[in-house]
Amino acid sequence: MTAPEGGGVLFDRIRSACAEVARRARAVRIDEDRLESLASSLAGERRSAPVVDPAHQRLATPAANLAFVITLDAVNFGSGYFPQLRKLPGLSGYLTLSTRLRQRFESEGPWSAEALLRLTAADCALVFGQDRGPVADELMGLFARALRDLGRFLLERHGGRFEGPVESAAGSAERLVRELAKMELYLDVARYQELEVPFYKRAQITCLDLATALGGKGLGDFGDLDRLTLFADNLVPHVLRMLGVLVYDPELVGRIEAGELIDSRSLEEVEIRAVAVHAVERLSEACARRGFEARPHQLDGVLWTLGQRPEIKARPRHRTRCTFY
């Protein structure tokens, strides 16, 4: 699979592929009544996501904010490893890792592109506060690879500047997604039967994180931001399942609740992600019919925040070890 080409249709391709997976899916389906009920609840509450993500909290300068977001989203994956990681008190795996990285930026500033090229798994373990062990070592090795890839990408394509890829996008989230997808670990495209199903979760969320961290100004101003889809991971589908909007096959539920890893790009894993994307498209439309305009990326934030509730966190979600989420 190759990085996406231009043409202004990438987000449409994501939506249409996920809709087709939802039509064919055998292990995951949408409960229409529960979806409409959730839309009524969200429209009544007019809920928005609170700012709890370190990616959205300001550093000293816009340049530092931008470098932090680009660096963080280069390693914004590993949820399949999180149950075995050492976490900060009261924080999830993602919030632990993003908080640790933010502390490093606050104390020492960003790495240069050249410094990123020299990072090792041991360096990452130190930054992210992880002890040695098979699971942590594997993830820290992937983090080091992702950060080295970022350094090489910046040096070879953008003069070593974090601003380079964002400037080249010229205010287009789609162009930034296409540019980031030139790095191998961002190439988040699956195969489902004969279909190619793009997700580009980390590349898409980079656009929103930049827009939020930079206040929608300067390099955070994307004219097509509202075209972003759901950022397909393992938490939002879980929230939708706990709310009854997604219904999983009992055999799949049993595997998830037994802690079995679900293979990346397996039919079940693609269905979980794709049907969640399509469900949130439908949810956005259902909210709009009730006078509540909420784009899929905004609903992602609302649902992600609901996923921090103890009663939702108490139930196992699917775990997949990959570099996409």
Secondary structure as GFF3:
##gff-version 3
##sequence-region A 1 325
A	DSSP	alpha_helix	10	24	.	.	.	ID=ss1
A	DSSP	beta_strand	28	30	.	.	.	ID=ss2
A	DSSP	alpha_helix	32	45	.	.	.	ID=ss3
A	DSSP	three_ten_helix	54	56	.	.	.	ID=ss4
A	DSSP	alpha_helix	62	74	.	.	.	ID=ss5
A	DSSP	three_ten_helix	82	84	.	.	.	ID=ss6
A	DSSP	alpha_helix	93	108	.	.	.	ID=ss7
A	DSSP	alpha_helix	113	117	.	.	.	ID=ss8
A	DSSP	alpha_helix	121	128	.	.	.	ID=ss9
A	DSSP	alpha_helix	134	158	.	.	.	ID=ss10
A	DSSP	alpha_helix	163	169	.	.	.	ID=ss11
A	DSSP	alpha_helix	173	180	.	.	.	ID=ss12
A	DSSP	three_ten_helix	184	186	.	.	.	ID=ss13
A	DSSP	beta_strand	189	192	.	.	.	ID=ss14
A	DSSP	beta_strand	195	198	.	.	.	ID=ss15
A	DSSP	alpha_helix	201	213	.	.	.	ID=ss16
A	DSSP	three_ten_helix	218	220	.	.	.	ID=ss17
A	DSSP	three_ten_helix	225	227	.	.	.	ID=ss18
A	DSSP	alpha_helix	235	242	.	.	.	ID=ss19
A	DSSP	beta_strand	246	248	.	.	.	ID=ss20
A	DSSP	alpha_helix	250	257	.	.	.	ID=ss21
A	DSSP	alpha_helix	267	289	.	.	.	ID=ss22
A	DSSP	alpha_helix	296	306	.	.	.	ID=ss23
A	DSSP	alpha_helix	310	313	.	.	.	ID=ss24
###
